[in-house]
Amino acid sequence: MRGTTFIALVGLALGVMKGLNGCGSTSGGAADDGAAGDKLAVVTNCDPAKQTGCATDEKCDLFCSGGRAQFSCRKDQGTLVVGATCKPSAASGVDACPKGTICFASARGTTCTSLCDSTVACGVGSCTTVQALIGCAADPAMNKPFSVSVCQ
């Protein structure tokens, strides 16, 4: 049996979220929309691992919008390096992590962590699919877990 890693993503105005007990996998992307038949757990408008689908001065980032988690384009304000301690703005969710990373909490702390997939390799560590939850909706029952692949 494969080991399961649990993470807690840091999101817009939410501080550190709770990790989930479960396992899952993605099918070629850095994020998965959750179980079949469920309302999408995360909307993916760009490719977070490859950083495609955005303008040159933008990054494909994870944040809350309209009560839902989504990977979408927004201005790249990345001034930190991979592995640096990060904390998103409580007002906007913008963090200072570079393109291709997300700010999330794990046993190692809250850091800028690289995203990966079957075609985007990790420079350090291995690509691991983890279950995540980001509390975007006011009704906790509407927040759905999703898979995301990160370098660990």
C-alpha positions as CSV (number, residue, x, y, z in Angstrom):
1,M,0.0,0.0,0.0
2,R,1.3,3.4,-1.0
3,G,1.8,5.9,1.9
4,T,-0.4,8.9,2.0
5,T,0.8,12.4,2.6
6,F,-1.5,15.0,4.1
7,I,-1.1,18.7,3.5
8,A,-2.9,21.8,4.4
9,L,-3.0,24.6,1.8
10,V,-2.8,28.2,2.8
11,G,-5.5,30.2,1.2
12,L,-7.2,33.5,0.8
13,A,-8.2,35.0,4.2
14,L,-8.2,31.5,5.7
15,G,-4.8,31.0,7.3
16,V,-3.7,27.4,7.6
17,M,-6.4,24.9,6.5
18,K,-6.9,21.4,7.8
19,G,-5.4,18.5,5.8
20,L,-7.6,15.6,4.9
21,N,-7.4,11.9,5.6
22,G,-7.5,10.2,2.2
23,C,-5.6,9.5,-0.9
24,G,-6.0,10.3,-4.6
25,S,-4.2,10.8,-7.7
26,T,-4.2,13.2,-10.6
27,S,-4.5,12.3,-14.2
28,G,-1.7,14.3,-15.8
29,G,-2.2,17.6,-14.1
30,A,-1.2,19.2,-10.9
31,A,-4.8,19.4,-9.6
32,D,-7.7,17.0,-9.8
33,D,-11.4,18.1,-9.7
34,G,-12.4,15.5,-7.1
35,A,-14.6,12.5,-7.2
36,A,-16.8,11.9,-10.3
37,G,-20.2,13.3,-9.8
38,D,-19.2,15.9,-7.2
39,K,-19.4,19.6,-7.9
40,L,-15.8,20.5,-8.9
41,A,-13.6,20.8,-5.9
42,V,-11.1,23.0,-7.7
43,V,-11.6,24.9,-11.0
44,T,-8.5,24.7,-13.2
45,N,-8.3,27.6,-15.7
46,C,-4.5,27.2,-16.4
47,D,-1.8,24.5,-15.9
48,P,-0.2,25.1,-12.5
49,A,2.7,22.7,-13.0
50,K,3.6,23.8,-16.5
51,Q,2.6,27.4,-15.9
52,T,0.8,27.6,-19.2
53,G,-2.3,29.5,-20.1
54,C,-1.3,32.8,-18.5
55,A,0.3,36.0,-19.7
56,T,4.1,36.4,-19.2
57,D,3.7,38.6,-16.1
58,E,1.2,36.3,-14.5
59,K,1.4,32.9,-12.7
60,C,-1.1,30.1,-12.5
61,D,-1.9,30.2,-8.8
62,L,-4.3,28.6,-6.3
63,F,-6.7,31.0,-4.6
64,C,-10.4,31.4,-3.7
65,S,-12.8,33.1,-6.0
66,G,-16.6,33.0,-5.9
67,G,-16.5,30.6,-2.9
68,R,-14.5,28.0,-4.8
69,A,-10.8,27.0,-5.0
70,Q,-9.3,27.6,-8.4
71,F,-6.1,27.5,-10.3
72,S,-6.2,30.7,-12.3
73,C,-3.9,33.4,-13.6
74,R,-3.0,36.4,-11.6
75,K,-0.1,38.9,-11.4
76,D,3.2,37.2,-10.6
77,Q,4.4,38.8,-7.4
78,G,7.0,36.1,-6.6
79,T,10.0,37.5,-4.7
80,L,10.7,34.4,-2.6
81,V,12.5,31.2,-3.6
82,V,11.4,27.6,-3.5
83,G,11.5,26.4,0.1
84,A,11.2,29.9,1.6
85,T,8.7,30.5,4.4
86,C,5.5,32.1,3.0
87,K,2.3,33.6,4.2
88,P,-0.5,34.8,1.8
89,S,-2.1,38.1,2.3
90,A,-5.3,37.8,4.4
91,A,-7.0,40.3,2.2
92,S,-6.1,39.0,-1.3
93,G,-4.5,35.5,-0.8
94,V,-1.5,36.8,-2.9
95,D,1.8,35.2,-1.7
96,A,5.3,36.0,-2.7
97,C,6.0,32.5,-4.0
98,P,7.5,32.1,-7.5
99,K,5.8,30.7,-10.6
100,G,5.3,27.0,-10.4
101,T,4.9,26.9,-6.6
102,I,2.1,27.2,-4.0
103,C,2.3,28.3,-0.4
104,F,1.2,25.4,1.8
105,A,1.6,24.0,5.2
106,S,3.1,20.6,5.9
107,A,5.1,19.0,8.7
108,R,8.1,21.1,7.5
109,G,6.3,24.4,7.9
110,T,4.5,26.8,5.5
111,T,6.7,27.1,2.5
112,C,6.8,27.8,-1.2
113,T,6.5,24.3,-2.6
114,S,7.0,23.3,-6.3
115,L,4.1,21.8,-8.2
116,C,4.7,18.9,-10.5
117,D,3.0,16.3,-12.8
118,S,4.0,13.4,-15.0
119,T,5.8,15.8,-17.4
120,V,7.2,18.4,-14.9
121,A,9.9,16.8,-12.7
122,C,11.1,17.8,-9.3
123,G,14.5,19.3,-9.1
124,V,14.7,18.0,-5.5
125,G,12.6,15.3,-4.0
126,S,9.9,13.3,-5.7
127,C,6.5,14.2,-7.2
128,T,3.8,13.2,-4.6
129,T,0.1,13.5,-5.0
130,V,-1.6,14.7,-1.8
131,Q,-5.2,15.4,-0.8
132,A,-5.9,19.1,0.0
133,L,-8.7,21.2,1.2
134,I,-9.0,24.9,1.0
135,G,-12.0,26.5,2.8
136,C,-13.3,28.9,0.2
137,A,-17.0,28.5,0.8
138,A,-18.8,30.0,3.8
139,D,-20.7,26.6,4.1
140,P,-18.0,24.1,5.1
141,A,-20.0,21.3,3.5
142,M,-19.4,23.0,0.1
143,N,-15.6,22.8,0.5
144,K,-14.5,19.6,-1.4
145,P,-11.1,17.9,-1.2
146,F,-8.9,17.7,-4.3
147,S,-5.6,16.2,-5.3
148,V,-2.6,18.3,-6.0
149,S,0.9,17.1,-7.0
150,V,3.9,18.7,-5.2
151,C,7.6,18.1,-4.9
152,Q,8.6,16.6,-1.5
